Amino acid sequence: MDYSDLGFKCGLEIHQRLNTGKLFCDCYCDPNKMEDLPQKAVSFHRKLRAVIGELGKIDPAAAFEATKAKKFAYLFDDASSCYVELDEEPPHKMNQEALLLSLVVSQSFGSIPVDDVFVMRKTVIDGSAVSGFQRTALVALNGKIATSKGDVLIPTIALEEESSGIIEKKGEETLYRLDRLGIPLIEIATDPSIRDGAHAMEVAEKIGMILRSTGKVQRGLGSIRQDLNISITNGARIEIKGVQDLKLIPALVDNEVNRQIGLLKIREEIRSRHILLGEEHFSIKDVSNLFSNTGCKLIKDALLRKEKVFALKMQSFSGLFKTPLNPSLTLGAEIAGYVRAHSSAKGIIHSDENLEEKYSLGISEINTLETSLNLSQNDLFILCVGNEEICKKALQAAFNRCAQLQIGVPEETRRAEGEMSIFMRPLPGSARMYPETDLVPIPITPQLLAEATKAKPESMDEKKAKYLKWGLNEQLSDKMVRSQEWGRFEKLVVSGKMLAPLAAITLLETLISLKRDGFEIANISDEHLISLSSLFANGKITKSAVPEILKLICKTPSIPIPDLIANNSLSRITKDQIRQLAATIDGTPEKKFADLMRKYRLQVDVVDLKDALEKN
């Protein structure tokens, strides 16, 4: 597929949590280092409503969320949150460390800082912010990043608040935890010059590496998120939110491009069928009485609960719902996702499915339903099962989405789920932004810029060159600059207390292998690693013994390492001892080598063994 012929456009928004105090209070939280909130955590409830913004309009995304009329509950613990998160106290002064870090990052991209930082409110009423808005501030403009396919521009870099974390959803209520709310996020937005999915992944990786080079970002699942903005000619801008795995980006891009191509083809098919859908064509019918003796368990169980079955006739739509939009998505599945986003319905049933096989509906039931709805051969029906109010809302959403097919691709925000995306809400607009009245503008002074310049980190290329000089090979150097362990690695090596190759192999390979095998590697401190390195450098242990000693430390971290070595026969055997042991074994040097390695592999250095046997 030639993306350039499609008029493909793609941009990225990177959101990275900073490892500082919260943006507008004195609290601190790293969600990936926290367990469940303590029992003393208290809960409270809110209902949020869409309001008119500074431009005199209601934002479409906010209006959509308001139609759900959801309730929100929050768990609050004063160890990681305060009255600012509760929206019971004005925001404090902006965290200066977070502001400095945003300027440091901006300089890495050659961005131009703004003269004054103005904090804005961005309307968010999906419950993720207690106040109904998220604070955000523009920090720098007009940067760029070099890639294998040319420079990608970075128009804006902003500093904003992280949202609350969802614990669970129950019916119309969503439960959040407030420990995450207010953590500083750096938002880096690119222009739409990304060429394809592989290029998007490269850009995201390079930006992520620059962020990690500061040494002041949080790590772990959810600490960095990528949003994709994608469009093609005659399509529309689609925002795909919450991509957490870079390797999924190429497939997500391909699937979205194919989805838009598929929707444009369906638009042409609708026009060829002369289908015109207006609100006057929306009419639903209660068909519950047609299923009194049904073999469909889904419908039977619903009727026993005194729920109903409603049907919607879609004239001339037969066959369209089974049209593939991409390898894993049909139009029917697309519309079902839209229905679930607009209502509490779990989904829909439609006549383009194999109703007998999938739902155990009888042919006579289907024929009776078609007659009741006055369906022709080219018509399609949609069923929704459940509470009457929910069914009506769900079928209205299905009809509205079908009506949108007449224009092709509607602008919308979608949520990444693996390699696919599902509808979330309409795209937000400018109406959601308005000034924060509780904070004054923050001037970017020459002193602050000088401090940011002084704190500017090494580039990844500079780090890699340094690691090569320290003795790492090409592969280990490349792996280390991408690892979250680079800071610990440099600390161990620069202190002169650990050899670079041993430190790199231990951090990048040995500890990861031990964690995979279930060992508690959090028990291994830097002091443990330094002690092991000293013992190795002084010839007291072999390299092969290091993983075994680390396993023992994981189990009993309080026992001194020399005692662990002595108690488990892990001391290095000298050349003289090797010669004495070899003299007790009959056979060729090869046989002696094999026998000694089998019995003493953790205590014998291979070079020492070969040397001793050759001299014998």
N, C-alpha and C positions, 0 to 999 in steps of 0.2 A: 504494500500500500504506500503510495507516494503522498506523504503528508503535505508537501508544498503545493501539489495540484489541488488539494482539498481546501486550501486557504486556512490551514491549521494554525491556530494560535494557542499558546500555553504559557502561563505564568505560575509562579510559586509564591506562597506565603509560608514562611518558617516561623514557628512559635517555640521559643526555648525558655524554659524556667531557669532563673538565676539562683545561685546558691548564696543568697543574702537574706537579710530580714525582709519582711513583707514591704510592699511598696508604699503603703500609707499608714503604717502603724509600727509598733516595736516588736511584734510577734515574729516568730520564726517557725517554719515547718518544711520538712522534706518528706513528702508522702511515701516515698519508696523506702524510707528508713523507719516508718511508723507501723506499729501493729494496729489492732482495732482500737477505736476510741475507748478510753476508760469508762468504767461503769458509772462514774459520777457525771458523765456527759449529759447535758439537759437538752430537751427538744422544745421547739416552738414552731408555729405554723404561719404561713403567709398565703395571700391570694394577690396575684399581680394583674394589672390592667394596662392596656395600651393607652397612651396619652398623646396629645398633639405635641410635636416637636417644635424646635425654634423656627422652622420654615412654615409652620401653620398646617402641617400634614401629619398623618399617622403613618409610620413606617409599615410597608406591606408585610415584612417578616413579623413585626410585633403584632400587627392586626391578626395574622394567621394564628400565632400562639394564643392570642386572647380568645379566639373562637373555641379553643379546647376547654376553657373554663376549668383549668386544673388547679389542684391544691398542692402546696409544697410544705414539706416538713424538713427541719434542719436539726442536726446534732451539733451541739456547741460544747467545746471543752476549753477552759481558760488557759490551758498549757500551750495551746497553739493558735488561739483566737482571742479577740477582745470585742469591745463594744463597737469598734469601727466595722468589723465584719457583720455584726448584728444590725448595722445601720441605726444605732442608737447614739452615735457619737460622730462628730465631723472627722474627716480624714486628717491625719497628722501631716507634717511636712514630708515631701517626697524623700524616699530613702536615697541618700547621697551616694552610697556605694553602688547601688543599682544604676543610678544616673551616670556615674563615672564609667561603669562597665559598658553601658550602651554607647558612650562616646568612644571608648576603646575599640569596640567592635566596628563602629562607624568608620574610624580611621583605617581599619584593616581593609575596608572596601573603597577607600578614597572618597567617602561621602562628605558632604558639606554640612556642618552642624547649623541648626537654626540659631537665630540670635537670642530668642526667648522661647522656653518650653511652656506651652499652654496646655493645661490638662483639660480634656473634654470628657463628657459623659456619652456613652453609646448605649442606646436602649436595648435591653436584653430581658425579656420577660418569660423565658422558658424555665425559670426557677433557679438557674445556675448562679444568679446574683440576688441576694436578699433585697437589695435596694431597687432592683428593676433596671439597673444600668451597670455598665463596666467602665472604669476609668481608663483612659488611654491618652498618650501624649506623643506628638511627633517630635523626633530628636534630630534627624539628619536627612539630607536629600541628595539625589544624583550621584550615587556610587556605582560601582560595577565589579564584576568578577570575571576573571579569564577562564575560559573552558576550551575543550578540544574542538568545539565548533564555533569559536569566536566569543567575543565579550557578551555577557548578559548584563543588562543595566539593572541597577537596584534603585528605583525612584525614591523609596521611603524606608526609613528605619524608625520604629516607634517603640515606646515602652508602655506596657499595659498590665492590668491585673489578671491573674489566673482566675478561673471560675471555680465554683464548688464542685466536689466530686459526688457522683451519684452512687448511692448505696443500693437502692432497690426501687422498683416501681410496683405499686399495688393499685390496680384499677385507675381511678382518677387522681391518685396522690403519688408524688415522687418524693423519696427521702434522700436528702443530701447531707454531706458532712462538710463543716465549715473550715476544717484545718487547712485545706488547699486554697481557699478563697483569699485573694490578695497577694499571693506569691508573685514577684515581678516576672514578667515575660518580655523578652525582646522579640518584636515582630519584624521580620525582614521580608519585604515584598519585591519581587523581580518584575521586569516588564514582560510582555507576552512574546519574547523572541526565542523562547525555547523551541527546538526543532522537532523533537519527538520524545517518546517515553524514556529511552535510554539517556537522552540528553537531560531530561528533567531529573532523573536519578543522579546523574553526575553533578548537576548544579546543587541539588539538595545535599549531597555528600560533601561537596566542597564547602558549602556554607556551614554545615554542621561541624566540620573539622576546624574551621576558623573560630566558631563559638567555643568548642571544647579546648582550643589552645589557650583560652584565657584562664583555664583552671578554676573558674568560678561559676560553672553551670551545674545544675543538678543532672544526675544520670539515672537511667532505669526506664522502665516502661511508662510511657505517657509524658516523660519530661521534655521531649521534643516532638512536635507534631508538624506535619506538612499539609497544607491545603493546596489543591490544584485548581486552577482556573483554565477551562478548556473551551474552545469554540472552533467551528469550521464555517466555511462560506454557506450562507443561507440557514445556518444553525443558530445557536445562541450561546451566550456565556453561561457555563455551568461551573459552579464551585463545588468541589468534592472535598469535604472536611475530614480531618482526623486520620490522615495516613500516618501510621507509626512505623511501618517496615519499608525501608527504601526499596527493597527488592520487589515490592508489589507495584511500584510506580509505573513501570513500563506496561504491565498488564492492565492496570486501571486506566491509563491513557488510551490504550488500544480499544478497550471495551467501551469507553465513553465515545470515542470517535465512531465506532461501529454503531453504537446506540443512536447517535445523531443521524448517521447515514440511513439507518433503518427507519427512523421517524420521518425523515424527509421522503423516503420511498412510500411510506404509508400515507403521507399527505397527498402524494400524487395519485395513489390508488383511490383515496377518498374522493378526490376531485373527479377521477374518471368514472366513479360510481354516482356522481352528482349528489353526494350526501351533503346536506346542510343541516347543522344542528343548532338550534336556538333553545332558549329556556322553555318555549311553548311546546317543545317535543319531549320534555321531561315528564313522565307519568309512571308512577309505580303502582303495583297491585298486590294486595294481600292474597297469597295463593296457599295459605296454610292448609285449607280444607282439602286440597288436592293430594295431600301426603298423609292422610289419616292411617293408611295401612302400608306406609313406606318401609322398604328394607334398608334405607340409608340410615346408619346409626347416628350420624351427625344431626340429621333433621329430626329423627325419632326422639333423641335425648332432649333436643331443644323444645319440642312440643310438650314433652313430659314436664318441662320446667315452665310451661305456660308461655313460652316464647313463640315467635311467629316466623313465617317465611314470606319475604317480599320479593317481587320480580320486577325487572326493568327491561323493557323491549328496546333494542337498538336496531333500527331499520337499516337494512342493507349492510350490516356489519359482519355477516357470516364469514368466517375464515380469517378475519383480521387479527383476532386475539391470539392465534397460534403462530403469527408471523414472528420469526426470530429477529431480535434487535442486535444481538451479538451471540456468540456461541453458548452463553449461559442464561440468556434472558429472552423471554417472549413478551409480546405486547401485553398479554393477559397478566403475566407476573409483574410487569411494570405498573399496570393499573391497580393491581392488588396492593402493591407497596404504597401507592398514592392513597388508597382507601384506608390503609392502616395508619398512615400519618395524619389523616383528617378525622378519624373516628376511633372508637374502641373496638370496632369489628376486627375479628381475627383474619378475615379475608373474604373472598367472594367465590361463587361457583358460576361458571359460564358455559354456554353450549358448544364452544370450540374445544372443550375438554372431552375426554372419554368418560362420560358420566356413568356408564354402566360399570366399567372396570374400576374407576377411581372412587366413586361414591356409592356404588351398589344401587343406583337408581334404575328402575325397570323401564323397559321401552314404552309400556302403556302409560306410565307416569309422565314420561317425557312428551309423548304424543298429546296427552290430555293437557299438559302445561302449554304446549305450543298452540293448541286450539283455543285455550282460555285467553292467551295473549294475542290471538289472531296473527300468528307469525307466518310469514311466507318463507319460501325456501332460502332466500338470501338474508333473512333476518337472524339476529342473535339475541339471546336472553341472558341476563345476569341475575343471579339469586343471592340474597343475603339472609342469613339465619341469625336470630337473636332478639334482643329487646327492640320494640317498635321504633323508639326514638333513634337508637343506634343504627338500625337498618336503614332508616330514611336518610340519615346523615351519610352513611357509607355509600348508598346508591347515588345520592346527589354528587358525592365526590367522584364516583366512577363516571357519571355522566359528564361532569365538568372536565375531567381529564380527556374523555373521548372528544368533547367539543374542542379542546385545545389541539387535537390532532389536525384540525383544519388549518392551523397556522404552522404546524411542523414541530419545532423544538421550543418549548417555553423556557425562559430563564428561571433557574431554580438553584437551591442549595441542596446537595445530596451528601449522604454520609457514607464513608468508605467502610465496606465490610469485606475483608479479604481482597480479592481481585475485582470485586463488583462494588456498585454503589446503589443506594436506595434513596428515594425522595425524603427530604427533611422538612423543607419550607420554601416559600418564595425567596428570591434574592432580596436582601435588604437594600435600602436606598439611602440617600443623603439625609432624609428626614429623621433618621435615628440619632444623629449627632447634635449635641448642644453643649455650651460651655459649662465647666465645673465652677460653680459660684463660691465654693468653700476654699479654693486655693488660688493664690496669686501666681502670676507668671514667674518662671525661674530663669534668670539671665544666664547664658552660657559665657562665662568670663574667660579672659585669656589665661588666668591661673588654672581654671578647671581644664581647659584644653591642653595646657602644658603638662598637667598631671596625667591626662589621658595619653598623651604622646609618650611620656616616660613609662607608662604601664603597658604600652602596646606589646603584645607577645610576639615571639618568633613565628614565622610562617611554617607551614608543614614541611616545605622543601628545606628550609633552614634547619629544622629539627632533624629531618632525615639525614642530611649531610653530617650533622653533629654526631648522630648515633653511629653512622658508618665509621667515623674517626674513632669512636669509642670501642670499636671492635665488633659491632654487630654486622651480620651479613645483610645482603640486600633484602631478603625476605623478612628477616626479623625486624629490620629498621622500618620497613613499610608497614608491618603489622603493629609495631609499637606506636607510630605516630597516629594511628587510627584507634588505638586502645584507650580506654578510660584510665589505664594504669600508668600512663606516661609520667604523671606528676610524682607518683610513688617511686617509679623507676629512676627518675632523675635525682630524687632526694637520696636514694640509696647509693647511687653511683657517685654523685658530686661530693657526698660526704667522705668518699674514699674508703668506705667500709664494705663495699660489695663490687665484685667484678661485673662489668656490663653484660657480657654474654650469659653468665650464670643468673644475674638478676632478671634479664629479659626472658630466658627460658622458664625460670621459676614462676614469674608473674603471668606470662602469656600462655604457658602450656601446663606446667605441673599443677598449679593451683586450680586451674579450670578443670583439669582431669580429676583432681581430688573432689572438687565440688560436685561434679557429675556423678561420682561414685558415692556421694552421700556424706562426705566428711565436712565437719564444721570449720571451714577455712577462716571464719571470722576470729577464731582463737589464735591465729598465726599473726603475730605482731611484727612490726619492722625490726624490733630488737631480736626476735627469733631469727629473722632472715639474715641480719648482720652477723649474729653469732655463728650461724651455719656457714656463711661466706668466709668468716675468719678461720673456722676449723678446716674448711676445704683448702683455703689458700696456704695454710700451715701444714698441709699434708696429713691431717688427723682423720679425715673421712674421704671417701671417694664421691664422685659426682653421682654414681648410681645409688648411693645411700641416701642422698638428699630427699627424694620423694618418700622413702620409708620413714625417715626421721620426721618429716612434716606430718605424716599420718599419725605418728605417736604424739606430736604436739597438739594436733586437733583433738585427740582424745584426752590428753592430760597436759594442758598448757602450763600448769603450775610447777611441774617437775623440771629441774634444770636439764638443759640439753646434754651436758656430759654424762649425767646419770642415765638418761634415756639411751645414749650410745653404748655405755658400758653394760647396762642391764639387758640389752638386746643384741649384743655381739655385733656392733656395727662399726668398730674402730678399723681404720685402714691397716692392712697387713703390709709390712715393709718388704723390700727386696730380699733381705737376708732371711726373713721368715718364709718367703715364697720358695727360696732355694731349699730350705729345710723341709718344707712340705713336699716339694717336687721329688726330693730324694727318697721319699717313702712310697712313691708311685712307680710301678714298673711300666715299661713300654716306651713308645716313641715320644718325642717332644710334643707332637700334635695331640697324642692321647693325654699326656700330662696337662697340657693347656686346657683341653675340654673338661677333664676331671676337676681341675682347680676352679675353673669358671663356674662349673655346676655347683660346687660346694661353697664357694666363697665369692660369688659374683658381686655382692654388695660391699665386700671388704677389699677386693683386689682391683687395682687399676690395670687396665688392659696393657698399657705401655710398659708398666713395671713388670707385668707377668711375662710379656714377650722378651723384654731385656734380660730378666733373670734366667729364663729358659735358654736363651741364646748363649749366655755366659757359662751356664752349666755344661 
